[in-house]
């Protein structure tokens, strides 16, 4: 389908439903502006979903209640970190997708298949072939194609994005992902570089103090009560949260891993600001502690689908005062009711 023409059909505004029982909730609105889907609660922009202009679709900005920017600005403003330029606010991809039977002329060093995580020479791209606002599904439905550096098709994906108002102190973005091995068998390689991730606002990174550099102001915490990169990295947990003070207001972002996902995520979370739920990393290469002794890779036969569901909670406070555990329960209960 011609993408430019398709987008011309769907310039629209959608008013979406509310979650029964949430206090102070407001209608969700979605607008389409130049291939960017803007998600609002009332008149406040919560996030924008960019379907073109980048190596993969991204969420940017991602704002806490009150419009506080939770993720890294792009490009980073003067004085803030410029490392890992591929970590643009919020995304879903994987760093090693191996299409069986397809010759790869361009490859990123150290990657067996196609690297959709980095933007090194030879990386893959995730392009949008169609996208529309669908009030019946309460959100945006987008079709994406994962391609090699030479534009060869690796696989297809359908992504549904929904936004919920959980009251004045929290917003919930739900992302439903359907990966389809449409052209050949697919193996997801064992790498830590994946998959549903965000780069937190640099002012609340949780970097430890180093010579000549002060400690960051942020905090990493998971559902098991563990705090900090050392105790959260490579571990399994229902959610992981990144919080800290921005513009004088304590705010945080949690990623939720749906308990019905066929592969539980390990957390690739770093003090410098990265937080990603990775269902594909194993022991040999990713070296996730929670996967010790497990090197069995995720593989799809041709025609097979893999469905995953994640959430992004944008909240005030830290993991405790922001009631992240209670909101995770809401996220689970919403499955199939949205």
N, C-alpha and C positions, 0 to 999 in steps of 0.2 A: 504494500500500500504506500502511495506517495505521502510521506509524512507531512510535508508543507501543506498539501491540499487537505489532508485529514484534520490538521489543527485548525484550518479555516472554518471547518464545520462546527467546532465545539466551543467557540467563545461564549461563555455562559457563566451564570452565577447560581450556585446551588446552596440551598438552606437545608441543613441536616438536622437530624433528631437529637434528643437529649437522653441522658442516662437516667432512668427512673431512680429517684432517691437522692441524687446529688444536689447539694445545697448551693444556691446562688449561681446555678448554671445558666449559660447563655447559648443561643443558637450558634452553630458552627456554619461558617460561610466559606465557600471555595470560589476563587476567581482564577481565570486563565489570562495571563498577560505575556504574550510573546514566548510561548512554549515554556512558561514558568507557571506552575500551579501554586497559588497563594492561599494558605489556610488561615482563616481568622476565627477568633472567638469574640463575638461582638464586633467592635471596630479595631481590635488589637491583633496585629499580625503575629502568629505563632511560629509558622515556618513557611518556607517556599521550597517546592520540589522542582529542581531544574532538570529538564529532560534533554537538553542539548547544551553544547558549549563546553563540555568537559569530557574527560576520558570515560566517565561513567556518570549515571544520574546521581545528584547529590541533594541533600537537605541543607539549605543555607539561606537565611540565618535560621537558628533554632533558639527561640526565646522563652525564658521563664515568665511566669505571671508578672505583669508590670512592664513587659518588654525588655527584660534584662537578657543580654546576649550570652547564651550558655556555651556556644562553640566558637572555635577559632574563626576569626574574620578572614575573608579571602579577597585580595591578598592580605597577609598579616600587616597591621599598622606598624609604623616605626617604633622600634624598641621592643617589639615582641618577636618570639622565636620564628625563624623561617625554615627550620629543618623539615624533613619529610614533606615536600611540597605536594605529594599525592594525598596527604591526609586533609582533605577539604571538608571540614565541618561534620557531615554525616553521610553514610553510604552503606551499600551492601555489595560484596564481590568476594573473590577468593584469589589467593596468590599463586595457585598452581592447579589449573584445570586441564586434564589430560584427555584430549579427544582421540580415541583409538582408531587407527587406520588412516589418520589424516597427517600428511607430511607438513611439518612446520619449518618454513624457511627462515623465519626470524624468531629467536628465542632470547629470553633474558637469562643471563648467566646464573647458574645454580638452580634453574627451574626446569623441570622435566617437560611440562606442558606449556600452557599459555598463562602468563602472569597478568591478572586483572587488578592486582593490588597496587603495584608500583607504576611509575610512569617512565621507567627506564626504556632505552631504545629496544624495540621489539615487543613492547607490552601489547596486550589485547585491549579492546574497547567494548563497552556495553552501550549500544545505540538504542534509541527509542523508535519503534516502527509504528506505533499507534498509542493514543492516550485520550481518555475522556473522563468527564465528570459523570458519575453514575449515582444518582440519588437513591436508587433502589438498593445499592450496595453500600451506601453511606460513605462515599469517598471518591478517590481517583483510581481508575483502573488503567494500567499501562502495560503495553507489550514491549519487551526488550529483547534484543538479539545480542548474544555474546559472540564477538568476532576476533579473528586473529589479526596480527599487524597487516596482513595482506588482504583483509576483509573477507576471509573465509569464515563460514558459519561454524561455530562450535556447539552452541545449543540455544534454545529459546527460553524465555521467562515471561510469566505473567505476574505482575505485582499490584496488589490492592492496598491503598493507603487510606486510613481513617483517622479522624481526630475527634477526641472527646473532651468535654469540659468536666472536670471532676470537682468544680467549685473554685473559689477565688485563689486557692493556694496550689493548684495542680492542673496540668493538662496531660493528656495521654495520646500519643501517636501510635497506632497499631499498623504494622506492616505484615501483610500476608504474601508469601513468596511461593511460586510454583515453578520449579526448574524442570525443563523438559529436554530430555536427550533426543532431540528431534532428528538429528542426522547421523549419529553414531553412538556407540557406548561411551560413557564419560566416567572418568575416575577423578576424584578430588584428592589432589596430592597432599602429603603430610608436610604442612608448613604452618608456622605460627602466624603467617601473614594472612589473616582472615578474621572475621568475614562481615558481620553486622557491626559497624564501628562508628565511633565519633572521635573527634579531636576537641578536647575541652578548651574553653577560653583560656588563653595563656596565663591570665592573671590568677587563675586558681589551679595551676598544675600542682602536683604533689611531689615535685622533685626534692630529693634530700639535699641538705646543704653541702656544697663543695667548695674547695679552695677558691676564694674570690667571688663566689656566687652564693647568695642567701638561699635558705630553704623556701620552697613554694608555700603558698597559702592554702592549698587544697587538701582534701581528704578522700581517699579511696576506701570504700567499705562494701563488703558483700553480704549476702543473705545469711551467711553462717556467723556473722559477727566479727569476721576477720577484718583488720584494718591495715592498709598500706600495700604497696606493690609486692613486697617480699612474701606476704602471706596470702595474697589474692591471685598473683600471676600463675596461670596454668592450672588453676583449680576449678572444680565444678561448683556452680552455685546457681540458684534460681534467678538471681539478679546481682548486678554490681552497680555501685553508685559513686559518682564523682561530685563533690560539693565544695563550696568555699564562698568567701565574700567578694561580690562584684558590685562596684559602685555603692558600697556601704550596705548592701543587702545580701544576706545569706541565701544562696540558691544552690540547686543541684540538678543533675541529670542522671537518671538510672536507666539502664537497659534491662529489659525483661526477656527471659528465655522461656518460651511456653513449655510447660511440663509434658505436653503431648508431641513435641518435636521428636522425630524418630532418632535423632542423635543429639544428646545433651551437649551444650557448649562448655568449653574451657575458656577462661578469660585471659585474653592477651591485653593486659592493662599495665600501663607504664606511668611512672611518676612524672615524665615530661608532658603527659597530657593525653595519651592514647587510651581508649577503652573499647575493646571489641569482643563480641561473643563469637567463638570459633568452634563449630561443630565438627570440623574436618581434621584438625591437627591431632597428631598421635605422639608416640614416644620417640621414635628413631630420629626424626628431624626437628619437629616442633619442640620436642623434649618437655611436654607438659607433664608435671609431676602426677596429676590425676590420671594420666593415661599410661603410667609405667607398665611395661610389658604388653601394651596393646598397639600393634602396628597394622591392624586390619583397616584398610582404606574403604571409604564410601564409594561405591560404584553403581552406576545406573546402566542398565541395558538399553539399547536403542528403543525409543518409544516410551521408556519409563519416565515417571514423574517423581520428584521429591518436593514435598510441601513443608515449609517452615513458617513459623510465626514468631515475631518479635515485637517488643514494645519499647517506646522511649517515653519515660515519665519526666516531665519538666516541672520542677517543684520549688517551693520556698523551703528554707531550712536545710538541715543535713538529713542523712538517712533516717535518723530517729525522729527528730521534730517534724520532718517532712512526711512521716507516716508511709514510707516507701513499702514496707511489708503489707500494710492494709491495702494500698493501691495495687500491689501485685495481685492480691486476691481478687480485686475488681477486674483486673486485666484477664485473669483466668476465667472468671465467671462470664465475661463478655463474649467469650468464644462461641460463635454460632448464633449470637443474639443481636449482633450489630445490624 
